[in-house]
Amino acid sequence: MQQEVQVLRPARRVLVIDDEASFCRFMARLITSLGYEVTTTCQARCAYLDELKEPDIVFIDMMMPDMNGFEVLDVLADYKVKAAVVLMSGADTSLSKAEALAKQADLRLIGVLHKPFRLNDVQTILAAD
């Protein structure tokens, strides 16, 4: 009798950077339900280099006080972070500018989410990576 050995991959790690605590909680529940390990931060300044290098995927809100999503993209580019990037915003103009910046900075952009979005929008982006 032959036994099958199933190798379990560790859960992919996701970092969500958004200034709204309730949105971070929502994203954490949503992404965790899809089998990912999720860390959230409501202050982009808390997303130091260690946190940015650690995740496989980073969701970034573009419109935040203190340090906005464009500045976060600059940090990712400066440190040559290899994590996949997903941009989020309710403002279409900021998303198109951010998308151009991410591509110009040679970041691994895997998706753009226009708020509000649905579970299947996130599933589609995560499945494509």
C-alpha positions as a printed Julia matrix, in Angstrom:
129×3 Matrix{Float64}:
   0.0    0.0     0.0
   1.41   3.33   -1.09
   0.89   6.44    1.02
   0.59   9.86   -0.51
   2.66  12.53    1.15
   1.08  15.92    0.93
   3.45  18.86    1.26
   1.8   21.89    2.75
   3.02  25.27    1.62
   3.17  27.97    4.26
   0.4   30.53    3.94
   1.31  33.43    1.71
   1.8   36.63    3.68
  -0.13  39.8     2.96
   0.41  43.3     4.35
  -2.5   45.77    4.14
  -1.65  49.45    4.55
  -4.75  51.65    4.96
  -5.48  54.55    7.31
  -8.98  53.31    8.21
  -8.92  50.74   11.04
 -12.35  49.33   10.1
 -11.2   48.79    6.52
  -8.03  47.04    7.76
 -10.18  44.7     9.86
 -12.45  44.03    6.88
  -9.47  43.25    4.63
  -7.87  41.03    7.28
 -11.06  38.94    7.61
 -11.55  38.76    3.84
  -7.98  37.8     2.96
  -7.61  35.41    5.92
 -10.76  33.6     4.73
  -8.91  32.96    1.46
  -6.08  31.17    3.31
  -3.53  33.97    3.6
  -1.65  35.22    6.66
  -2.5   38.92    7.04
  -0.85  41.84    8.83
  -2.42  45.29    8.75
  -1.22  48.75    9.63
  -3.23  51.96    9.8
  -0.14  54.14    9.62
   2.11  53.9     6.6
   4.99  55.19    8.73
   4.72  51.95   10.76
   5.34  49.92    7.62
   9.1   49.89    8.03
  11.5   48.1     5.74
  11.3   44.82    7.71
   7.54  44.69    7.24
   7.8   45.64    3.58
  10.36  42.94    2.78
   8.53  40.22    4.66
   5.17  39.91    2.85
   4.51  38.25   -0.46
   1.8   40.79   -1.34
   1.25  44.4    -0.21
  -2.14  46.13   -0.53
  -1.65  49.92   -0.43
  -4.3   52.59    0.01
  -3.21  55.54   -2.09
  -5.03  58.27   -0.15
  -3.68  58.38    3.41
  -2.62  61.23    5.69
   0.98  61.52    6.9
   2.53  59.17    4.33
   0.41  58.53    1.24
   0.51  55.54   -1.08
   2.81  57.29   -3.54
   5.42  57.67   -0.81
   4.99  54.0     0.12
   5.62  53.08   -3.53
   8.79  55.19   -3.45
  10.0   53.27   -0.37
   9.22  49.94   -2.03
  11.15  51.01   -5.14
  14.1   52.41   -3.14
  14.52  49.13   -1.26
  13.84  47.0    -4.34
  11.09  45.1    -2.55
  10.06  42.01   -4.5
   6.59  41.68   -2.99
   3.64  41.91   -5.35
   1.75  45.2    -5.08
  -1.98  45.89   -5.15
  -3.12  49.51   -5.3
  -6.41  50.6    -3.7
  -8.31  53.88   -3.81
 -11.71  55.44   -4.27
 -10.19  58.12   -6.51
  -9.64  56.97  -10.09
  -7.1   59.69  -10.83
  -4.79  58.63   -8.0
  -4.95  55.0    -9.16
  -3.94  55.75  -12.73
  -1.03  57.92  -11.54
   0.01  55.29   -8.99
  -0.18  52.53  -11.59
   2.14  54.5   -13.88
   4.55  55.18  -10.99
   4.62  51.51   -9.94
   5.37  50.39  -13.49
   8.03  53.08  -13.94
   9.65  52.03  -10.63
   9.72  48.41  -11.86
   7.52  47.19   -9.0
   5.57  43.95   -9.43
   2.09  45.42   -9.74
  -0.52  42.63   -9.78
  -3.72  44.61   -9.38
  -5.65  47.8    -8.93
  -8.79  47.9    -6.78
 -11.31  50.72   -7.05
 -13.08  51.19   -3.7
 -15.62  49.89   -3.0
 -14.74  46.44   -4.29
 -15.99  42.9    -3.72
 -14.56  39.65   -2.43
 -14.33  38.2    -5.94
 -12.25  41.22   -7.06
  -9.68  40.38   -4.38
  -9.89  36.65   -5.15
  -9.19  37.3    -8.82
  -6.09  39.38   -8.06
  -4.73  36.91   -5.5
  -5.37  33.93   -7.79
  -3.46  35.58  -10.63
  -0.27  35.99   -8.56
